[in-house]
Amino acid sequence: MDYDFSFFLVVASFVTGVVWGGYCLYLKRVNLPYPTEKEPLLVEYARSFFPVVLIVLLLRSFLVEPFRIPSGSMMPTLLVGDFILVNKFSYGVRLPVLNTKVIEMGEPKRGDIVVFRFPKQPEVDYIKRVIGLPGDRIAYFDKKLYVNGIPAKQVSLGRYQGVGQGSNMTGAERLEEDLLGIEHSILVSRGASSVEDVFVVPQGQYFVMGDNRDNSNDSRYWGTVPEANLVGRAFFIWMNWDWQNNGIAFDRLGTVLR
């Protein structure tokens, strides 16, 4: 059980609900009308905050959750400072805090950008792209990806020009990669070393990689992501703030992710 913001919302909803509901029951028991002329300050706060906290809890747990991108591992698709929305029900409805799935909704597809709880440190959220599905055989050699023996076609788009906190990637090669029908951009640094190996994805697990192939801590280094660790699918950039790039990047607002 992770004592994160969801845990705080659950506790806050419970406490404010109990205080407000308990006061209403007390008034009913002693035959007093509600509302009374002067509500106790604690009850007043509980009555005001309970619906707000409950709505935030329900929206964040079952519909969408906002995240901020802290690193460049998904460049050029996601930049440092992007604020994204994650669909929480794409891969099933889960109870907050417990993360127990109660309703099956769907499964990740190859190419999905997913947020998940890092298997080696579950209190930390990671974001990567799904490369391998359960049972897939993934190979990575000479900075090229192979899925079940089929190479992912790559077309060079030239040298990348980074901005703001991602300016260190200026000069990397930008490629359009066709992940068996899913096209997206990636970055590779030709002079950088990387893991080269063949990976078989276990059942109930997913192989994920960052689009910034030589600057991503992903399944090549620590293994696959269990289905139980999935948080949701990233689908929208609603804000970008990078203090090294003149603040708000208006051209990124409203970007639909693919």
PASEBA-1860 file (N, C-alpha, C; in nm, 3 decimals):
! residues 258
1> MDYDFSFF> 0.085/-0.119/0.000/0.000/0.000/0.000/0.088/0.124/0.000 ~ 0.068/0.217/-0.095/0.150/0.335/-0.106/0.079/0.455/-0.044 ~ 0.144/0.521/0.051/0.085/0.635/0.119/0.114/0.761/0.038 ~ 0.041/0.777/-0.075/0.063/0.887/-0.166/-0.054/0.984/-0.158 ~ -0.069/1.066/-0.262/-0.175/1.165/-0.263/-0.313/1.101/-0.261 ~ -0.327/0.984/-0.327/-0.454/0.913/-0.325/-0.492/0.875/-0.182 ~ -0.393/0.830/-0.105/-0.418/0.795/0.034/-0.467/0.916/0.113 ~ -0.404/1.031/0.088/-0.445/1.154/0.156/-0.590/1.190/0.121
9> LVVASFVT> -0.626/1.176/-0.008/-0.762/1.209/-0.049/-0.864/1.116/0.014 ~ -0.830/0.987/0.022/-0.920/0.890/0.084/-0.941/0.925/0.231 ~ -0.833/0.953/0.301/-0.842/0.987/0.444/-0.921/1.116/0.463 ~ -0.891/1.217/0.380/-0.960/1.345/0.392/-1.109/1.330/0.365 ~ -1.145/1.249/0.265/-1.287/1.226/0.236/-1.356/1.156/0.352 ~ -1.288/1.057/0.409/-1.346/0.982/0.520/-1.366/1.071/0.642 ~ -1.263/1.147/0.678/-1.270/1.229/0.800/-1.375/1.338/0.787 ~ -1.373/1.412/0.675/-1.471/1.520/0.658/-1.612/1.465/0.648
17> GVVWGGYC> -1.628/1.349/0.583/-1.759/1.287/0.573/-1.812/1.242/0.708 ~ -1.724/1.183/0.789/-1.765/1.137/0.922/-1.804/1.254/1.011 ~ -1.724/1.361/1.006/-1.752/1.478/1.090/-1.886/1.541/1.051 ~ -1.904/1.565/0.923/-2.028/1.627/0.877/-2.147/1.534/0.898 ~ -2.134/1.409/0.858/-2.243/1.313/0.875/-2.277/1.288/1.021 ~ -2.172/1.281/1.105/-2.195/1.260/1.248/-2.271/1.376/1.311 ~ -2.238/1.497/1.268/-2.308/1.614/1.322/-2.454/1.613/1.280 ~ -2.482/1.575/1.155/-2.621/1.568/1.108/-2.700/1.464/1.187
25> LYLKRVNL> -2.637/1.350/1.214/-2.705/1.247/1.294/-2.730/1.294/1.436 ~ -2.633/1.369/1.490/-2.649/1.422/1.626/-2.769/1.518/1.633 ~ -2.780/1.608/1.533/-2.892/1.703/1.531/-3.025/1.630/1.521 ~ -3.026/1.525/1.439/-3.150/1.448/1.423/-3.188/1.378/1.552 ~ -3.086/1.330/1.623/-3.111/1.256/1.747/-3.166/1.347/1.856 ~ -3.114/1.470/1.863/-3.160/1.562/1.968/-3.275/1.649/1.920 ~ -3.324/1.620/1.797/-3.441/1.689/1.744/-3.418/1.837/1.716 ~ -3.301/1.871/1.665/-3.271/2.009/1.627/-3.276/2.021/1.476
33> PYPTEKEP> -3.318/2.137/1.425/-3.323/2.155/1.279/-3.182/2.171/1.222 ~ -3.167/2.137/1.091/-3.039/2.159/1.024/-3.064/2.249/0.902 ~ -2.985/2.354/0.880/-2.870/2.389/0.963/-2.911/2.470/1.085 ~ -2.829/2.463/1.188/-2.852/2.544/1.308/-2.799/2.683/1.281 ~ -2.832/2.776/1.373/-2.787/2.914/1.354/-2.635/2.923/1.350 ~ -2.568/2.851/1.436/-2.421/2.858/1.440/-2.363/2.718/1.442 ~ -2.302/2.684/1.330/-2.238/2.554/1.316/-2.102/2.558/1.382 ~ -2.059/2.450/1.450/-1.922/2.445/1.499/-1.824/2.463/1.384
41> LLVEYARS> -1.713/2.529/1.410/-1.617/2.560/1.304/-1.568/2.433/1.233 ~ -1.542/2.326/1.310/-1.493/2.201/1.251/-1.596/2.143/1.155 ~ -1.724/2.148/1.194/-1.830/2.095/1.108/-1.844/2.182/0.983 ~ -1.830/2.312/0.998/-1.841/2.402/0.884/-1.732/2.371/0.781 ~ -1.610/2.350/0.829/-1.500/2.315/0.739/-1.525/2.180/0.673 ~ -1.572/2.084/0.752/-1.597/1.950/0.698/-1.705/1.955/0.590 ~ -1.813/2.030/0.616/-1.922/2.042/0.518/-1.872/2.108/0.389 ~ -1.782/2.203/0.401/-1.731/2.275/0.284/-1.634/2.190/0.202
49> FFPVVLIV> -1.548/2.116/0.271/-1.442/2.044/0.202/-1.482/1.905/0.154 ~ -1.578/1.843/0.221/-1.611/1.704/0.187/-1.649/1.685/0.039 ~ -1.744/1.761/-0.016/-1.779/1.738/-0.157/-1.664/1.767/-0.253 ~ -1.583/1.866/-0.221/-1.469/1.901/-0.308/-1.367/1.789/-0.310 ~ -1.329/1.742/-0.191/-1.230/1.636/-0.180/-1.281/1.507/-0.244 ~ -1.409/1.477/-0.223/-1.467/1.355/-0.279/-1.467/1.358/-0.432 ~ -1.504/1.473/-0.489/-1.506/1.486/-0.635/-1.365/1.470/-0.692 ~ -1.267/1.534/-0.629/-1.128/1.522/-0.675/-1.082/1.377/-0.666
57> LLLRSFLV> -1.117/1.309/-0.557/-1.080/1.169/-0.540/-1.140/1.082/-0.650 ~ -1.268/1.101/-0.680/-1.334/1.019/-0.781/-1.278/1.046/-0.920 ~ -1.258/1.175/-0.953/-1.203/1.209/-1.084/-1.062/1.154/-1.101 ~ -0.979/1.174/-0.999/-0.839/1.133/-1.006/-0.823/0.982/-1.005 ~ -0.911/0.912/-0.936/-0.899/0.768/-0.921/-0.957/0.691/-1.039 ~ -1.065/0.744/-1.098/-1.138/0.664/-1.195/-1.146/0.724/-1.336 ~ -1.117/0.853/-1.351/-1.130/0.915/-1.484/-0.995/0.961/-1.538 ~ -0.945/1.074/-1.492/-0.818/1.126/-1.541/-0.732/1.175/-1.425
65> EPFRIPSG> -0.602/1.167/-1.443/-0.509/1.214/-1.343/-0.400/1.296/-1.412 ~ -0.366/1.413/-1.357/-0.260/1.494/-1.418/-0.122/1.450/-1.370 ~ -0.026/1.460/-1.459/0.114/1.432/-1.426/0.201/1.538/-1.491 ~ 0.318/1.559/-1.432/0.417/1.649/-1.492/0.539/1.568/-1.533 ~ 0.591/1.593/-1.652/0.708/1.520/-1.703/0.835/1.582/-1.645 ~ 0.911/1.504/-1.564/1.028/1.561/-1.497/1.160/1.538/-1.570 ~ 1.160/1.450/-1.671/1.287/1.415/-1.738/1.267/1.408/-1.888 ~ 1.378/1.389/-1.960/1.373/1.387/-2.106/1.370/1.248/-2.165
73> SMMPTLLV> 1.332/1.147/-2.089/1.338/1.009/-2.139/1.239/0.980/-2.251 ~ 1.135/1.065/-2.265/1.036/1.043/-2.372/1.047/1.148/-2.482 ~ 1.157/1.222/-2.487/1.177/1.315/-2.598/1.194/1.235/-2.727 ~ 1.147/1.288/-2.839/1.087/1.421/-2.860/0.935/1.425/-2.839 ~ 0.873/1.311/-2.805/0.728/1.308/-2.788/0.684/1.393/-2.669 ~ 0.752/1.376/-2.556/0.723/1.452/-2.435/0.848/1.528/-2.392 ~ 0.830/1.654/-2.360/0.942/1.737/-2.318/0.938/1.761/-2.168 ~ 1.053/1.795/-2.112/1.059/1.831/-1.971/0.967/1.951/-1.948
81> GDFILVNK> 0.880/1.941/-1.851/0.787/2.050/-1.822/0.649/2.032/-1.882 ~ 0.629/1.927/-1.962/0.494/1.899/-2.012/0.404/1.854/-1.897 ~ 0.282/1.904/-1.896/0.180/1.858/-1.803/0.080/1.776/-1.884 ~ 0.062/1.651/-1.847/-0.020/1.561/-1.927/-0.141/1.511/-1.848 ~ -0.239/1.459/-1.922/-0.352/1.391/-1.861/-0.344/1.243/-1.893 ~ -0.377/1.162/-1.793/-0.371/1.017/-1.807/-0.510/0.958/-1.788 ~ -0.552/0.878/-1.884/-0.681/0.809/-1.876/-0.669/0.695/-1.776 ~ -0.743/0.701/-1.666/-0.730/0.604/-1.558/-0.812/0.477/-1.580
89> FSYGVRLP> -0.905/0.477/-1.677/-0.988/0.358/-1.693/-0.956/0.280/-1.821 ~ -0.851/0.323/-1.895/-0.816/0.253/-2.019/-0.786/0.106/-1.996 ~ -0.719/0.076/-1.885/-0.675/-0.061/-1.858/-0.747/-0.123/-1.739 ~ -0.866/-0.071/-1.707/-0.944/-0.125/-1.598/-0.960/-0.026/-1.485 ~ -1.069/-0.038/-1.413/-1.097/0.049/-1.299/-1.036/-0.012/-1.174 ~ -0.953/0.067/-1.104/-0.886/0.019/-0.985/-0.926/0.102/-0.864 ~ -0.929/0.039/-0.748/-0.957/0.110/-0.624/-0.839/0.197/-0.588 ~ -0.864/0.321/-0.542/-0.753/0.406/-0.500/-0.678/0.347/-0.382
97> VLNTKVIE> -0.549/0.376/-0.376/-0.457/0.331/-0.271/-0.429/0.181/-0.283 ~ -0.534/0.098/-0.282/-0.513/-0.047/-0.290/-0.468/-0.091/-0.428 ~ -0.503/-0.013/-0.530/-0.469/-0.044/-0.670/-0.523/-0.180/-0.715 ~ -0.631/-0.223/-0.656/-0.694/-0.350/-0.692/-0.793/-0.328/-0.806 ~ -0.780/-0.402/-0.916/-0.870/-0.386/-1.029/-1.006/-0.447/-0.995 ~ -1.111/-0.368/-1.017/-1.246/-0.416/-0.987/-1.330/-0.430/-1.114 ~ -1.291/-0.361/-1.221/-1.364/-0.372/-1.348/-1.263/-0.382/-1.462 ~ -1.276/-0.485/-1.544/-1.190/-0.499/-1.662/-1.240/-0.404/-1.772
105> MGEPKRGD> -1.149/-0.330/-1.832/-1.187/-0.236/-1.939/-1.111/-0.261/-2.068 ~ -0.986/-0.298/-2.059/-0.904/-0.315/-2.178/-0.760/-0.344/-2.139 ~ -0.676/-0.363/-2.239/-0.536/-0.393/-2.217/-0.450/-0.298/-2.298 ~ -0.326/-0.275/-2.255/-0.237/-0.187/-2.332/-0.214/-0.241/-2.472 ~ -0.204/-0.149/-2.567/-0.171/-0.184/-2.704/-0.029/-0.141/-2.734 ~ 0.031/-0.209/-2.829/0.166/-0.172/-2.867/0.167/-0.027/-2.915 ~ 0.258/0.051/-2.864/0.266/0.191/-2.900/0.202/0.285/-2.800 ~ 0.121/0.233/-2.708/0.059/0.318/-2.605/0.167/0.383/-2.518
113> IVVFRFPK> 0.143/0.508/-2.480/0.228/0.575/-2.381/0.162/0.555/-2.246 ~ 0.230/0.484/-2.158/0.168/0.445/-2.031/0.242/0.503/-1.911 ~ 0.164/0.534/-1.809/0.218/0.567/-1.677/0.203/0.444/-1.590 ~ 0.307/0.412/-1.516/0.304/0.293/-1.432/0.388/0.316/-1.306 ~ 0.361/0.235/-1.207/0.440/0.240/-1.085/0.568/0.158/-1.108 ~ 0.682/0.223/-1.091/0.812/0.162/-1.118/0.827/0.035/-1.033 ~ 0.846/-0.081/-1.098/0.849/-0.207/-1.023/0.950/-0.211/-0.908 ~ 1.063/-0.144/-0.924/1.165/-0.148/-0.819/1.144/-0.042/-0.711
121> QPEVDYIK> 1.052/0.051/-0.735/1.022/0.157/-0.638/0.877/0.202/-0.662 ~ 0.780/0.123/-0.615/0.640/0.143/-0.653/0.581/0.279/-0.619 ~ 0.643/0.352/-0.527/0.589/0.484/-0.494/0.625/0.588/-0.600 ~ 0.708/0.551/-0.697/0.751/0.642/-0.803/0.681/0.606/-0.934 ~ 0.624/0.706/-1.001/0.558/0.684/-1.130/0.656/0.707/-1.244 ~ 0.653/0.616/-1.343/0.732/0.629/-1.464/0.637/0.642/-1.583 ~ 0.689/0.697/-1.693/0.613/0.702/-1.817/0.701/0.655/-1.932 ~ 0.653/0.559/-2.009/0.727/0.501/-2.121/0.627/0.458/-2.228
129> RVIGLPGD> 0.680/0.408/-2.339/0.597/0.357/-2.447/0.598/0.204/-2.445 ~ 0.481/0.144/-2.464/0.471/-0.002/-2.469/0.530/-0.051/-2.601 ~ 0.632/-0.135/-2.590/0.697/-0.193/-2.707/0.659/-0.339/-2.723 ~ 0.661/-0.413/-2.613/0.634/-0.556/-2.618/0.514/-0.596/-2.534 ~ 0.428/-0.679/-2.593/0.311/-0.733/-2.524/0.344/-0.872/-2.468 ~ 0.260/-0.925/-2.379/0.287/-1.058/-2.324/0.312/-1.161/-2.434 ~ 0.424/-1.234/-2.420/0.459/-1.337/-2.516/0.547/-1.290/-2.629 ~ 0.566/-1.158/-2.644/0.649/-1.105/-2.752/0.797/-1.135/-2.729
137> RIAYFDKK> 0.869/-1.139/-2.838/1.015/-1.151/-2.834/1.072/-1.020/-2.888 ~ 1.136/-0.944/-2.800/1.188/-0.812/-2.835/1.340/-0.819/-2.845 ~ 1.394/-0.767/-2.954/1.540/-0.760/-2.971/1.580/-0.616/-2.998 ~ 1.698/-0.578/-2.946/1.748/-0.443/-2.967/1.897/-0.451/-2.997 ~ 1.932/-0.421/-3.122/2.071/-0.428/-3.165/2.102/-0.310/-3.257 ~ 2.220/-0.250/-3.237/2.266/-0.138/-3.319/2.160/-0.029/-3.328 ~ 2.097/-0.004/-3.214/1.995/0.100/-3.199/1.871/0.076/-3.286 ~ 1.848/-0.049/-3.321/1.730/-0.086/-3.398/1.648/-0.188/-3.321
145> LYVNGIPA> 1.517/-0.175/-3.333/1.423/-0.256/-3.258/1.364/-0.364/-3.347 ~ 1.351/-0.486/-3.290/1.289/-0.597/-3.362/1.180/-0.656/-3.273 ~ 1.061/-0.671/-3.329/0.948/-0.727/-3.255/0.909/-0.859/-3.321 ~ 0.930/-0.967/-3.247/0.902/-1.101/-3.301/0.970/-1.124/-3.435 ~ 1.095/-1.077/-3.443/1.176/-1.096/-3.562/1.154/-0.995/-3.672 ~ 1.056/-0.907/-3.657/1.026/-0.807/-3.760/1.090/-0.674/-3.720 ~ 1.176/-0.618/-3.807/1.240/-0.491/-3.772/1.142/-0.375/-3.777 ~ 1.154/-0.284/-3.680/1.076/-0.161/-3.682/1.146/-0.064/-3.777
153> KQVSLGRY> 1.078/-0.030/-3.887/1.140/0.055/-3.988/1.170/0.193/-3.930 ~ 1.284/0.249/-3.971/1.324/0.381/-3.925/1.357/0.470/-4.043 ~ 1.309/0.594/-4.039/1.341/0.694/-4.142/1.400/0.816/-4.072 ~ 1.519/0.856/-4.114/1.587/0.969/-4.050/1.517/1.100/-4.084 ~ 1.497/1.182/-3.981/1.437/1.314/-3.998/1.539/1.425/-3.975 ~ 1.667/1.387/-3.966/1.772/1.486/-3.947/1.812/1.502/-3.802 ~ 1.887/1.607/-3.776/1.936/1.635/-3.642/1.831/1.707/-3.559 ~ 1.826/1.672/-3.433/1.726/1.729/-3.342/1.777/1.857/-3.279
161> QGVGQGSN> 1.690/1.956/-3.269/1.723/2.081/-3.202/1.645/2.088/-3.072 ~ 1.715/2.070/-2.961/1.648/2.072/-2.832/1.624/2.213/-2.782 ~ 1.527/2.226/-2.692/1.496/2.356/-2.633/1.490/2.344/-2.482 ~ 1.511/2.454/-2.413/1.497/2.458/-2.268/1.579/2.353/-2.198 ~ 1.516/2.283/-2.105/1.585/2.181/-2.028/1.620/2.057/-2.113 ~ 1.572/2.053/-2.236/1.606/1.943/-2.326/1.710/1.981/-2.429 ~ 1.773/2.097/-2.411/1.870/2.143/-2.510/1.994/2.054/-2.516 ~ 2.018/1.973/-2.412/2.134/1.883/-2.414/2.120/1.775/-2.521
169> MTGAERLE> 2.000/1.757/-2.575/1.981/1.657/-2.680/1.999/1.713/-2.820 ~ 2.035/1.841/-2.829/2.062/1.900/-2.960/2.174/1.822/-3.030 ~ 2.151/1.788/-3.154/2.250/1.712/-3.231/2.218/1.564/-3.240 ~ 2.128/1.514/-3.154/2.088/1.373/-3.163/2.013/1.351/-3.294 ~ 2.011/1.228/-3.341/1.939/1.199/-3.465/1.793/1.171/-3.434 ~ 1.706/1.239/-3.508/1.562/1.217/-3.491/1.516/1.120/-3.600 ~ 1.445/1.017/-3.560/1.398/0.915/-3.652/1.248/0.896/-3.639 ~ 1.184/0.867/-3.750/1.044/0.825/-3.748/1.044/0.672/-3.747
177> EDLLGIEH> 0.993/0.614/-3.640/0.995/0.468/-3.625/0.855/0.412/-3.648 ~ 0.849/0.305/-3.726/0.722/0.237/-3.752/0.719/0.110/-3.668 ~ 0.648/0.118/-3.556/0.639/0.006/-3.462/0.525/-0.086/-3.503 ~ 0.546/-0.159/-3.611/0.445/-0.250/-3.666/0.311/-0.180/-3.687 ~ 0.318/-0.063/-3.752/0.196/0.012/-3.783/0.175/0.133/-3.696 ~ 0.250/0.147/-3.588/0.239/0.263/-3.498/0.361/0.352/-3.522 ~ 0.340/0.468/-3.584/0.450/0.558/-3.616/0.468/0.664/-3.509 ~ 0.592/0.685/-3.470/0.623/0.787/-3.370/0.770/0.825/-3.385
185> SILVSRGA> 0.807/0.939/-3.329/0.944/0.987/-3.339/1.027/0.938/-3.222 ~ 1.154/0.911/-3.248/1.249/0.873/-3.143/1.377/0.952/-3.162 ~ 1.460/0.953/-3.058/1.593/1.012/-3.066/1.697/0.905/-3.038 ~ 1.806/0.907/-3.113/1.920/0.819/-3.084/2.048/0.901/-3.088 ~ 2.140/0.866/-3.002/2.272/0.929/-2.999/2.371/0.826/-3.048 ~ 2.419/0.844/-3.167/2.499/0.741/-3.233/2.625/0.704/-3.157 ~ 2.683/0.796/-3.085/2.807/0.765/-3.015/2.788/0.702/-2.879 ~ 2.665/0.695/-2.832/2.637/0.643/-2.698/2.622/0.491/-2.701
193> SSVEDVFV> 2.670/0.427/-2.597/2.654/0.281/-2.586/2.515/0.250/-2.530 ~ 2.464/0.131/-2.560/2.333/0.092/-2.509/2.326/-0.059/-2.497 ~ 2.228/-0.106/-2.422/2.209/-0.249/-2.404/2.170/-0.312/-2.538 ~ 2.229/-0.424/-2.571/2.191/-0.500/-2.689/2.162/-0.643/-2.645 ~ 2.037/-0.686/-2.667/1.997/-0.817/-2.614/1.863/-0.858/-2.674 ~ 1.821/-0.979/-2.640/1.690/-1.030/-2.678/1.611/-1.053/-2.550 ~ 1.486/-1.007/-2.549/1.402/-1.016/-2.430/1.272/-1.087/-2.466 ~ 1.230/-1.181/-2.383/1.100/-1.247/-2.399/1.007/-1.194/-2.291
201> VPQGQYFV> 0.893/-1.139/-2.332/0.802/-1.075/-2.237/0.714/-1.182/-2.171 ~ 0.719/-1.193/-2.038/0.637/-1.293/-1.968/0.487/-1.259/-1.978 ~ 0.403/-1.357/-1.955/0.259/-1.334/-1.951/0.226/-1.236/-1.837 ~ 0.132/-1.147/-1.865/0.091/-1.051/-1.762/0.189/-0.937/-1.743 ~ 0.286/-0.923/-1.835/0.388/-0.820/-1.823/0.400/-0.744/-1.955 ~ 0.466/-0.627/-1.949/0.483/-0.543/-2.066/0.626/-0.489/-2.073 ~ 0.679/-0.486/-2.195/0.814/-0.434/-2.219/0.799/-0.290/-2.265 ~ 0.863/-0.198/-2.194/0.847/-0.055/-2.223/0.983/0.009/-2.249
209> MGDNRDNS> 0.982/0.112/-2.332/1.103/0.187/-2.363/1.070/0.335/-2.375 ~ 1.169/0.419/-2.351/1.154/0.561/-2.374/1.183/0.594/-2.519 ~ 1.119/0.699/-2.571/1.145/0.741/-2.708/1.285/0.801/-2.723 ~ 1.340/0.851/-2.616/1.478/0.900/-2.615/1.568/0.781/-2.581 ~ 1.597/0.700/-2.681/1.647/0.565/-2.663/1.778/0.556/-2.584 ~ 1.863/0.654/-2.595/1.992/0.646/-2.525/1.993/0.725/-2.395 ~ 1.877/0.772/-2.355/1.865/0.845/-2.229/1.737/0.805/-2.158 ~ 1.717/0.675/-2.146/1.595/0.625/-2.084/1.625/0.503/-1.998
217> NDSRYWGT> 1.581/0.509/-1.874/1.592/0.396/-1.781/1.465/0.312/-1.798 ~ 1.473/0.206/-1.878/1.353/0.132/-1.913/1.373/-0.019/-1.904 ~ 1.284/-0.094/-1.969/1.283/-0.241/-1.955/1.413/-0.307/-1.998 ~ 1.493/-0.240/-2.078/1.621/-0.298/-2.117/1.713/-0.316/-1.997 ~ 1.691/-0.236/-1.893/1.782/-0.234/-1.779/1.725/-0.301/-1.655 ~ 1.594/-0.295/-1.634/1.538/-0.348/-1.509/1.424/-0.448/-1.528 ~ 1.388/-0.477/-1.654/1.286/-0.579/-1.676/1.150/-0.524/-1.717 ~ 1.051/-0.608/-1.710/0.918/-0.575/-1.760/0.827/-0.517/-1.651
225> VPEANLVG> 0.715/-0.461/-1.695/0.617/-0.398/-1.604/0.499/-0.493/-1.582 ~ 0.472/-0.533/-1.459/0.354/-0.617/-1.433/0.225/-0.541/-1.462 ~ 0.125/-0.613/-1.507/-0.004/-0.550/-1.537/-0.059/-0.476/-1.416 ~ -0.033/-0.528/-1.296/-0.086/-0.466/-1.174/-0.025/-0.329/-1.147 ~ 0.088/-0.296/-1.210/0.155/-0.169/-1.187/0.106/-0.058/-1.279 ~ 0.022/-0.091/-1.375/-0.025/0.009/-1.470/-0.114/0.113/-1.401 ~ -0.092/0.238/-1.435/-0.173/0.348/-1.382/-0.273/0.395/-1.486 ~ -0.229/0.411/-1.610/-0.319/0.455/-1.715/-0.245/0.494/-1.841
233> RAFFIWMN> -0.321/0.539/-1.940/-0.265/0.576/-2.070/-0.260/0.728/-2.084 ~ -0.142/0.781/-2.114/-0.127/0.924/-2.137/-0.186/0.959/-2.273 ~ -0.267/1.067/-2.279/-0.334/1.098/-2.404/-0.335/1.245/-2.442 ~ -0.290/1.336/-2.354/-0.311/1.478/-2.383/-0.210/1.565/-2.306 ~ -0.155/1.666/-2.374/-0.071/1.767/-2.308/-0.156/1.892/-2.289 ~ -0.178/1.931/-2.164/-0.262/2.047/-2.140/-0.183/2.171/-2.100 ~ -0.054/2.152/-2.071/0.029/2.266/-2.033/0.175/2.228/-2.048 ~ 0.259/2.326/-2.075/0.404/2.307/-2.071/0.465/2.428/-2.003
241> WDWQNNGI> 0.546/2.402/-1.903/0.617/2.510/-1.835/0.763/2.471/-1.818 ~ 0.850/2.543/-1.886/0.994/2.519/-1.877/1.062/2.654/-1.858 ~ 1.112/2.677/-1.737/1.170/2.807/-1.706/1.293/2.837/-1.790 ~ 1.355/2.735/-1.848/1.470/2.757/-1.936/1.428/2.783/-2.080 ~ 1.298/2.780/-2.106/1.248/2.802/-2.242/1.138/2.908/-2.240 ~ 1.164/3.017/-2.165/1.073/3.133/-2.160/0.935/3.099/-2.105 ~ 0.930/3.001/-2.013/0.803/2.973/-1.947/0.712/2.882/-2.025 ~ 0.592/2.931/-2.061/0.491/2.849/-2.127/0.524/2.832/-2.276
249> AFDRLGTV> 0.522/2.705/-2.323/0.537/2.676/-2.466/0.397/2.658/-2.523 ~ 0.342/2.765/-2.578/0.202/2.763/-2.622/0.178/2.665/-2.736 ~ 0.281/2.637/-2.814/0.262/2.547/-2.927/0.239/2.402/-2.885 ~ 0.266/2.370/-2.758/0.248/2.232/-2.711/0.113/2.213/-2.642 ~ 0.046/2.320/-2.609/-0.082/2.310/-2.540/-0.187/2.247/-2.632 ~ -0.257/2.147/-2.578/-0.361/2.082/-2.655/-0.312/1.971/-2.746 ~ -0.187/1.928/-2.730/-0.132/1.821/-2.814/-0.190/1.686/-2.774 ~ -0.242/1.613/-2.871/-0.292/1.478/-2.847/-0.177/1.381/-2.868
257> LR> -0.153/1.295/-2.771/-0.037/1.204/-2.776/-0.068/1.079/-2.855 ~ 0.035/1.031/-2.925/0.022/0.906/-2.998/0.157/0.833/-2.996
END
